[in-house]
Amino acid sequence: MADFKFTSREKEEVYRLIILLNGSLQFIVLRLEEMAKAKILSPKYLKEMRELTEKVKTEMGALLEPKAK
């Protein structure tokens, strides 16, 4: 996990938080999709927000990846 020094209990908490964050981001995307279907949001905006949420997920995952030594 990068250069972080976590105990196994702390790692468990970090992963729990990441799972919650990912679930929250998915929920946001679902609500944005509903708004796009109702023509409140443009398809372009929806696409941008989907890409942004994927970027957040990817960057959070990369943050926790072990760094090569």
Backbone torsions as a table, in degrees:
resi	resn	phi	psi	omega
1	MET	NA	83.5	179.3
2	ALA	45.9	-137.7	177.6
3	ASP	-102.2	12.0	-178.8
4	PHE	-74.8	145.2	176.3
5	LYS	-113.4	94.4	-179.0
6	PHE	-108.2	146.2	168.9
7	THR	-74.6	168.0	179.4
8	SER	-62.2	-34.9	178.2
9	ARG	-66.5	-41.4	178.5
10	GLU	-66.1	-40.2	177.4
11	LYS	-60.1	-43.4	179.2
12	GLU	-58.8	-42.4	179.8
13	GLU	-67.1	-40.9	178.4
14	VAL	-61.2	-47.1	179.8
15	TYR	-64.3	-37.0	176.9
16	ARG	-61.1	-44.2	179.9
17	LEU	-65.2	-38.5	178.0
18	ILE	-64.0	-42.3	178.1
19	ILE	-61.7	-43.7	178.1
20	LEU	-63.5	-42.1	178.7
21	LEU	-61.5	-46.4	179.1
22	ASN	-60.8	-40.9	177.6
23	GLY	-64.3	-40.1	178.3
24	SER	-65.1	-41.7	178.7
25	LEU	-63.9	-39.9	177.9
26	GLN	-63.8	-40.6	177.8
27	PHE	-61.5	-42.9	178.3
28	ILE	-59.9	-45.7	179.8
29	VAL	-61.0	-42.0	178.2
30	LEU	-60.4	-42.5	179.0
31	ARG	-67.3	-38.2	177.1
32	LEU	-63.8	-39.1	177.3
33	GLU	-62.1	-41.0	177.4
34	GLU	-62.2	-40.4	179.3
35	MET	-67.3	-36.1	178.0
36	ALA	-67.7	-39.8	177.9
37	LYS	-63.2	-32.0	178.2
38	ALA	-84.1	5.5	178.3
39	LYS	64.9	25.2	175.5
40	ILE	-83.8	-33.1	178.4
41	LEU	-116.8	150.3	177.4
42	SER	-80.7	153.9	175.8
43	PRO	-58.1	-35.4	178.8
44	LYS	-63.5	-45.1	179.4
45	TYR	-63.1	-43.0	178.4
46	LEU	-59.4	-45.0	178.8
47	LYS	-60.3	-44.0	179.7
48	GLU	-62.1	-41.3	-179.4
49	MET	-69.8	-37.6	175.0
50	ARG	-60.5	-46.3	179.7
51	GLU	-62.2	-39.9	179.6
52	LEU	-64.5	-43.4	179.5
53	THR	-66.1	-36.5	176.5
54	GLU	-65.8	-37.3	178.4
55	LYS	-63.5	-43.5	178.5
56	VAL	-60.3	-47.1	179.5
57	LYS	-59.6	-44.8	-178.6
58	THR	-64.3	-44.4	-178.2
59	GLU	-67.8	-36.5	177.2
60	MET	-66.7	-40.3	176.7
61	GLY	-63.8	-42.1	-179.7
62	ALA	-65.9	-34.2	179.1
63	LEU	-60.0	-32.8	-176.0
64	LEU	-93.3	-5.4	179.7
65	GLU	-68.1	142.5	175.6
66	PRO	-64.4	138.6	178.1
67	LYS	-86.1	143.8	177.4
68	ALA	-69.0	142.2	-179.1
69	LYS	-105.8	NA	NA
